């Protein structure tokens, strides 16, 4: 269900050509994944002894796992594998996003009408089908080379360190938000993003040359001429890739995009008769742009939410975020059924059956989100939403009662006022300082569950909404453990006496997030979120740590293994 919700809008765009001449349609973007961490053993001592995280570490969402090993000696290898697999998963997600973006770009008004002309050029000029096919293959290859080169240029220009920093940097996340709003306005018809005509004309003139050079400039001309349509898609894809912090993310995203864009040209050149089955150009092509504009707006809010959470602006509570999404997708649904239109739209004479189906799906998605205004978990999209703790009015909160604590009231806990109201899932009452949590565990004689999490971690939100809400899981967490929740991307400045220079990287640790990320990477050999580590009252790891694990029975087994290991040490 979750994957369906995430990708159904992209599928709408891809299916647009089948709407018919008078129809208008849509598409979607991918998940934005957040930030991460992984494992080792636990320290004792002062914060000055903590080891800092080097800037080249990549913080990203950890890969879901299906099982938990009981062999604590395997801890370090597990951490390395989790981090490597998470990187592979992130790159695959970026590639798939690029692929979907390429298919969406193909049916944009700047590219779709060019297909018959380009294919006819190959078939007529080549003189034979075999030569036409070979030229089309080279044309497609040059498209791939051009866009991948763009992705590599982004990587080389900014470097891996800068891309990693973008994933949690508030300034860049806010810039990304503004860029996506700009792209959305362009798609909705406010203006067109174009390249200088003199430059485009010079490149186009060189495409008349024969041989490989002519084919290359033909492909280059396609990229330039179609920029007003593909530019926002490419820009969004590059923003998404950069926000993942993956070194090769921009290049991998452009690879997927260019492959999807090149494939139709090659296929139609190989089988020219298929051109007869293509829908004719018409007003529906502009509808693709408009729907993409709505989707750009929805995605932009995710980046604004990242900044809002990390810097404690408190603008986008969960219900405010949902209200904006409900409004955006409601307008998109009204657009699909022809109740609203934009400047460049053609009159909609009737609703085709596919278009009607997609409108139903869109309105169904809106109805699905409405209960979230009163606290419904909305598990299918929980990864995109602000934490449930930001919900002001929540009818879904169960009366868990007050968990046992060692001393004082919950509000005396260190950093309580920073994290509890907006970061901690409702019904739980963890500690937010490692030493304080260990002290409470000694008083209560209970094992400790350390939850390395983040404001921008989408897998953390999904775990909290889909797994921690299970009654058995919630009971174990609340009654059998002392929980310590450590946010690795918080921007709150430490008190001057708490700041220190890391002996690991030599950099100064100045914020709560840097301190927690430093602790995680140095102590548990991990840089992925979420990371769950079960330790005893002295901070010794009891069982191999776990990343995101959406199998409830498996996660319960992980928790129970920690409880059993703790009891066995008594």
C-alpha positions in Angstrom: 0.0 0.0 0.0 2.8 2.4 0.9 4.6 1.9 -2.4 1.3 2.3 -4.2 0.6 5.7 -2.6 4.2 6.8 -3.3 4.2 6.0 -7.0 0.6 6.2 -8.1 1.0 9.8 -9.4 4.1 8.9 -11.5 2.1 6.0 -13.0 -0.7 8.5 -13.9 1.8 10.6 -15.9 3.3 7.6 -17.6 -0.2 6.4 -18.6 -1.2 9.8 -20.0 -0.9 9.0 -23.7 -3.7 6.5 -23.3 -6.1 9.2 -22.1 -7.1 10.2 -25.6 -6.8 13.4 -27.6 -9.1 15.5 -25.4 -7.9 14.2 -22.1 -5.5 15.6 -19.6 -3.3 13.8 -17.0 -0.5 13.3 -14.5 2.5 11.7 -12.7 4.4 11.6 -9.4 7.8 11.9 -7.7 9.7 9.6 -5.4 10.3 9.3 -1.7 12.6 11.4 -0.2 14.6 9.5 2.2 16.3 11.1 5.1 19.3 10.5 7.2 21.1 7.5 8.8 23.5 5.7 11.2 24.9 2.0 12.4 27.0 0.1 15.3 29.8 -1.1 17.8 30.2 -1.1 21.7 29.3 1.6 24.1 31.4 4.1 26.0 31.7 5.4 29.5 33.2 8.6 30.4 33.0 12.3 29.7 31.7 13.9 26.6 35.2 15.1 25.9 36.1 11.5 25.3 33.5 11.1 22.6 34.8 10.7 19.0 33.5 13.1 16.4 32.1 12.3 13.0 34.2 13.2 10.0 32.4 15.4 7.4 32.7 12.7 4.7 30.3 10.4 6.6 27.0 9.9 4.9 23.9 10.1 7.1 20.9 8.3 5.5 18.0 6.1 6.3 18.9 2.6 7.2 17.8 -0.4 5.1 15.0 -2.5 6.5 16.1 -5.9 7.8 14.1 -9.1 8.0 15.9 -10.8 10.9 18.1 -10.2 13.9 21.1 -12.3 14.7 21.6 -13.4 18.3 25.4 -13.5 18.0 26.8 -10.4 19.5 30.2 -11.1 18.2 28.9 -10.4 14.7 28.0 -6.8 15.6 30.7 -5.0 13.6 30.3 -6.9 10.3 26.6 -6.4 10.5 27.1 -2.6 10.9 29.3 -2.5 7.8 26.9 -4.5 5.7 24.0 -2.4 6.8 25.7 0.8 5.8 26.8 -0.5 2.4 23.4 -2.0 1.7 21.7 1.3 2.7 23.9 3.1 0.2 23.0 0.7 -2.6 19.3 1.0 -1.8 19.5 4.8 -1.9 21.2 4.7 -5.3 18.6 2.3 -6.6 15.9 4.6 -5.4 17.5 7.6 -7.2 17.9 5.5 -10.4 14.2 4.5 -10.3 13.2 8.1 -9.7 15.3 9.2 -12.7 13.7 6.5 -14.8 10.2 7.6 -13.9 11.2 11.2 -14.4 12.5 10.3 -17.9 9.3 8.6 -18.9 7.3 11.7 -17.6 9.6 14.0 -19.6 9.0 12.0 -22.7 5.3 12.9 -22.7 5.9 16.6 -22.1 4.8 19.0 -24.9 8.5 19.9 -25.7 9.5 16.3 -26.5 6.4 14.2 -27.4 5.6 16.0 -30.7 9.3 15.7 -31.8 9.2 11.9 -31.9 7.6 11.4 -35.3 9.9 14.1 -36.8 13.1 12.6 -35.4 12.2 9.0 -36.4 11.2 10.1 -39.9 14.6 11.9 -40.2 16.4 8.6 -39.4 14.4 6.5 -41.7 14.5 8.8 -44.7 18.1 10.0 -44.4 19.5 6.6 -43.6 18.1 4.9 -46.8 17.8 1.5 -45.1 16.2 0.3 -42.0 19.4 -1.2 -40.6 21.2 2.1 -40.9 18.2 4.0 -39.4 18.3 1.7 -36.4 22.0 2.1 -35.9 21.7 5.9 -36.1 18.8 5.8 -33.6 20.9 3.7 -31.2 23.7 6.2 -31.4 21.3 9.0 -30.9 19.9 7.3 -27.8 23.5 6.7 -26.6 24.4 10.4 -27.0 21.3 11.4 -25.0 22.5 9.1 -22.2 26.1 10.5 -22.4 24.9 14.1 -22.3 22.7 13.8 -19.2 25.1 11.5 -17.3 27.8 14.1 -18.0 25.5 16.7 -16.4 25.1 14.5 -13.3 28.9 13.9 -13.1 29.5 17.7 -13.5 27.3 18.3 -10.4 29.2 15.7 -8.4 32.6 17.1 -9.4 31.6 20.7 -8.9 30.2 20.2 -5.4 32.1 17.1 -4.3 30.9 14.2 -2.1 31.4 16.2 1.1 29.2 19.0 -0.1 26.5 16.6 -1.3 26.5 14.9 2.1 26.1 18.2 3.9 23.2 19.2 1.7 21.0 16.3 3.2 20.7 18.0 6.6 21.8 21.6 5.9 18.9 23.9 6.7 19.9 26.7 4.3 20.1 24.3 1.3 16.9 22.5 2.3 15.2 25.9 2.3 16.8 26.8 -1.1 15.5 23.4 -2.4 12.1 24.4 -1.2 12.2 27.7 -3.1 13.6 26.0 -6.3 10.7 23.4 -6.3 8.1 26.2 -5.8 9.7 28.0 -8.8 9.5 24.8 -10.9 5.9 24.3 -9.9 5.0 27.8 -10.9 6.7 27.2 -14.3 4.7 24.0 -14.9 1.4 25.7 -13.8 2.0 28.2 -16.6 3.3 31.3 -14.8 6.4 31.4 -17.0 8.7 29.2 -18.9 12.3 28.4 -17.9 14.3 28.6 -21.2 17.9 28.8 -22.3 19.3 31.7 -24.4 17.9 31.3 -27.9 21.2 32.3 -29.5 23.0 29.4 -27.8 20.3 26.9 -28.7 20.3 28.0 -32.4 24.1 27.6 -32.6 23.9 24.1 -31.3 20.9 23.3 -33.5 22.8 24.5 -36.6 25.6 22.0 -35.9 23.2 19.1 -35.9 23.0 19.4 -39.7 26.5 18.0 -40.0 26.7 14.3 -40.9 28.2 11.4 -39.1 28.6 11.0 -35.4 29.2 14.7 -34.7 25.8 15.5 -36.3 24.0 12.8 -34.2 25.7 14.2 -31.1 24.5 17.7 -31.7 21.0 16.4 -32.6 20.9 14.8 -29.1 22.3 18.0 -27.6 19.7 20.1 -29.5 16.9 17.9 -28.0 18.3 18.5 -24.5 18.4 22.3 -25.1 15.1 22.7 -27.0 13.2 20.7 -24.4 14.7 22.4 -21.4 11.6 24.4 -20.6 9.8 21.1 -20.0 12.6 18.9 -18.7 14.5 21.5 -16.7 12.2 21.4 -13.7 12.1 17.6 -13.8 15.9 17.4 -14.0 16.3 20.1 -11.3 13.9 18.2 -9.0 15.7 15.0 -9.6 19.1 16.6 -8.9 17.7 18.1 -5.7 16.4 14.7 -4.6 19.8 13.1 -5.4 21.7 15.7 -3.5 19.4 15.5 -0.5 20.3 11.8 -0.2 24.0 12.7 0.2 25.1 10.0 -2.2 28.3 10.8 -4.1 27.1 9.2 -7.3 23.5 10.2 -6.8 23.3 13.0 -9.5 25.0 10.8 -12.1 22.9 7.7 -11.3 19.7 9.8 -11.4 20.6 11.3 -14.8 21.4 7.8 -16.0 17.9 6.6 -15.2 16.4 9.8 -16.7 18.3 9.6 -20.0 17.7 5.8 -20.4 13.9 6.4 -20.1 14.1 9.4 -22.5 16.2 7.5 -25.1 14.4 4.2 -25.2 11.2 5.5 -27.0 13.3 7.1 -29.8 15.2 3.9 -30.4 12.1 1.7 -30.3 10.1 3.8 -32.7 13.1 4.0 -35.1 13.3 0.2 -35.0 9.6 -0.2 -35.5 8.3 2.9 -37.4 4.9 1.3 -37.8 4.3 1.8 -34.0 4.1 5.6 -34.6 0.6 5.1 -36.0 -0.5 3.8 -32.5 0.8 6.9 -30.7 -1.8 9.4 -29.5 -1.8 12.7 -31.4 -0.4 15.8 -29.7 -3.0 18.0 -28.1 -4.1 19.8 -25.0 -3.5 16.8 -22.8 0.3 17.4 -23.1 -0.1 20.7 -21.2 -2.1 18.8 -18.6 1.0 16.7 -17.9 2.9 19.8 -17.0 0.1 21.2 -14.8 -0.2 17.9 -12.8 3.6 17.8 -12.4 3.3 21.4 -11.0 1.0 20.2 -8.3 3.3 17.4 -7.4 6.3 19.7 -7.3 4.4 21.9 -4.8 3.7 18.8 -2.6 7.3 17.7 -2.7 8.5 21.2 -1.9 6.7 21.1 1.5 8.8 18.1 2.5 12.0 20.1 2.2 10.4 23.0 4.1 9.3 20.6 6.8 12.9 19.4 7.2 14.1 22.9 7.9 11.1 23.6 10.2 11.9 20.5 12.4 15.7 20.9 12.6 15.6 24.6 13.5 12.4 24.4 15.7 10.5 27.0 13.7 7.2 25.2 14.5 5.5 26.3 11.3 4.5 23.0 9.8 2.9 20.9 12.5 1.6 17.6 11.2 -2.0 18.8 10.7 -0.8 22.0 8.9 1.3 19.9 6.6 -1.6 17.5 5.9 -4.0 20.5 5.4 -1.7 21.8 2.7 -1.4 18.4 1.0 -5.1 17.9 1.1 -5.6 21.3 -0.6 -3.0 20.6 -3.2 -4.3 17.2 -4.2 -7.9 18.4 -4.0 -7.1 21.1 -6.6 -5.3 18.5 -8.7 -8.4 16.3 -8.6 -10.6 19.2 -9.6 -8.2 19.9 -12.4 -8.5 16.4 -13.7 -12.3 16.5 -13.9 -12.1 19.9 -15.6 -13.5 22.1 -12.8 -10.5 24.4 -12.9 -8.1 25.2 -15.7 -4.9 27.2 -16.3 -3.8 29.7 -18.9 -2.5 27.3 -21.5 -5.1 24.6 -21.2 -7.4 23.5 -24.0 -11.1 23.1 -23.4 -12.0 19.7 -22.0 -14.9 18.3 -24.0 -15.4 15.1 -22.0 -13.7 12.9 -19.4 -12.1 9.7 -20.8 -12.3 6.6 -18.8 -8.6 6.5 -17.8 -8.7 10.1 -16.8 -11.8 9.5 -14.6 -10.1 6.6 -12.9 -7.0 8.7 -12.1 -9.3 11.4 -10.7 -11.0 8.8 -8.5 -7.6 7.7 -7.2 -6.5 11.3 -6.5 -9.7 12.1 -4.6 -9.4 8.8 -2.7 -6.0 9.8 -1.7 -7.4 13.1 -0.4 -10.1 11.3 1.6 -7.4 8.9 3.0 -5.5 11.9 4.4 -8.4 13.6 6.0 -8.5 11.4 9.2 -4.9 12.4 9.7 -6.1 15.8 10.8 -7.3 14.2 14.0 -4.3 12.0 14.5 -4.9 8.9 12.3 -1.4 7.3 11.7 -1.7 7.3 7.9 0.9 4.5 7.8 1.2 4.6 4.0 2.6 8.1 3.9 4.0 8.4 7.5 7.6 8.6 6.1 6.8 12.0 4.4 4.9 13.6 7.3 6.3 15.5 10.3 6.5 13.4 13.5 3.2 12.5 15.1 4.3 14.4 18.2 3.8 17.6 16.3 0.1 16.8 16.1 -1.8 19.3 18.3 -5.1 17.5 18.4 -4.7 13.7 18.3 -7.7 11.4 19.0 -5.6 8.3 18.3 -3.4 8.5 21.3 -3.9 5.5 23.6 -3.9 6.0 27.4 -0.6 4.2 28.0 -0.2 5.6 31.6 3.0 7.0 32.9 6.1 4.9 32.5 8.3 4.3 35.5 11.2 6.9 35.9 14.1 6.9 38.3 13.9 10.4 39.9 11.9 13.6 39.5 9.3 14.5 36.9 9.7 14.0 33.1 10.3 17.7 32.6 13.5 17.6 34.6 15.1 15.4 32.0 17.9 17.0 30.0 16.8 18.4 26.6 13.2 17.4 27.4 11.7 20.7 26.3 13.6 20.5 22.9 12.6 17.0 21.8 9.6 15.6 23.7 6.8 17.8 22.4 7.7 17.6 18.7 10.0 14.6 18.3 8.9 11.7 20.5 6.0 9.5 19.4 3.1 10.1 21.7 2.7 7.6 24.5 6.5 7.2 25.1 8.7 9.1 27.5 12.4 8.5 26.8 15.5 10.2 28.0 17.5 12.5 25.6 20.9 12.3 27.2 22.9 9.1 27.2 24.4 9.4 30.7 21.1 10.3 32.2 19.4 7.4 30.6 22.1 4.9 31.9 21.6 6.3 35.4 17.9 5.7 35.2 18.5 2.2 33.9 20.7 1.4 37.0 18.0 2.7 39.3 15.3 0.6 37.6 17.5 -2.4 36.8 16.4 -2.5 33.2 18.1 -2.8 29.8 18.5 0.3 27.7 17.2 0.8 24.1 19.1 3.6 22.4 17.2 5.0 19.5 19.4 7.0 17.1 16.9 9.0 15.1 16.6 12.3 13.3 14.1 15.1 12.5 14.5 14.4 8.8 14.7 10.6 8.9 11.8 9.1 6.8 12.5 5.5 7.9 12.3 6.6 11.5 8.9 8.1 11.0 7.8 4.9 9.3 9.1 2.7 12.1 7.3 4.9 14.7 4.0 4.8 12.8 4.0 1.2 11.6 5.9 -0.7 14.2 5.9 1.2 17.5 2.2 1.6 17.3 1.7 -2.2 17.6 0.4 -2.9 21.2 3.0 -5.7 21.9 5.9 -3.5 20.7 4.7 -0.5 22.6 4.3 -2.6 25.8 7.8 -4.0 25.5 9.3 -0.6 24.9 7.5 1.1 27.7 7.6 -1.5 30.4 10.8 -3.5 29.8 13.3 -0.9 28.7 14.6 2.5 29.6 14.5 4.4 26.3 17.1 6.9 25.2 16.3 8.9 22.0 19.2 10.6 20.4 18.6 13.0 17.5 21.6 13.2 15.2 20.5 16.2 13.1 19.3 18.7 15.7 20.8 22.2 15.3 20.4 23.3 18.9 23.7 24.8 20.1 25.3 23.2 23.1 26.3 25.2 26.2 29.8 26.5 25.9 31.0 24.2 28.7 29.5 21.2 26.8 31.3 21.9 23.5 34.4 20.0 22.7 36.9 19.1 20.0 36.6 15.6 18.7 39.6 13.4 19.0 38.3 11.4 16.0 38.0 14.1 13.4 39.6 17.1 15.1 36.5 19.2 14.6 34.6 21.1 17.2 31.3 19.6 18.3 28.9 22.5 18.9 25.4 21.2 18.5 23.3 18.4 20.1 23.0 16.7 16.7 26.7 16.7 16.1 27.3 15.3 19.6 24.9 12.4 19.1 26.1 11.6 15.6 29.6 11.7 16.9 28.7 9.3 19.7 26.9 6.9 17.3 29.6 6.8 14.6 32.5 6.5 17.1 30.9 4.0 19.5 28.6 1.9 17.3 30.5 2.1 14.0 27.4 3.2 12.2 26.1 6.2 10.2 22.5 5.1 9.4 19.2 6.0 10.9 17.2 4.6 12.6 19.6 2.5 14.6 18.4 0.6 17.7 21.0 -0.6 20.2 20.2 -2.5 23.3 22.8 -2.1 26.1 23.0 -3.0 29.8 23.2 -0.5 32.7 27.0 -0.1 32.1 26.6 0.6 28.3 27.7 -2.8 27.1 26.0 -4.0 23.9 23.8 -7.1 24.7 22.7 -8.2 21.2 23.5 -7.1 17.6 21.9 -3.8 16.8 19.0 -3.3 14.4 18.1 -0.8 11.7 14.7 -0.2 10.3 12.7 -3.5 10.6 9.1 -3.3 9.5 8.4 -6.9 10.3 6.7 -6.6 13.7 7.3 -10.1 14.8 11.0 -9.8 13.9 11.3 -6.5 15.8 9.6 -8.1 18.8 12.1 -10.9 18.6 14.9 -8.4 18.6 13.6 -6.6 21.7 12.9 -9.9 23.5 16.5 -11.1 22.7 17.8 -8.0 24.5 15.6 -8.6 27.5 16.7 -12.2 27.7 20.4 -11.3 27.4 20.0 -8.7 30.1 18.4 -11.2 32.5 21.0 -13.8 31.7 23.8 -11.4 32.9 22.2 -11.0 36.4 
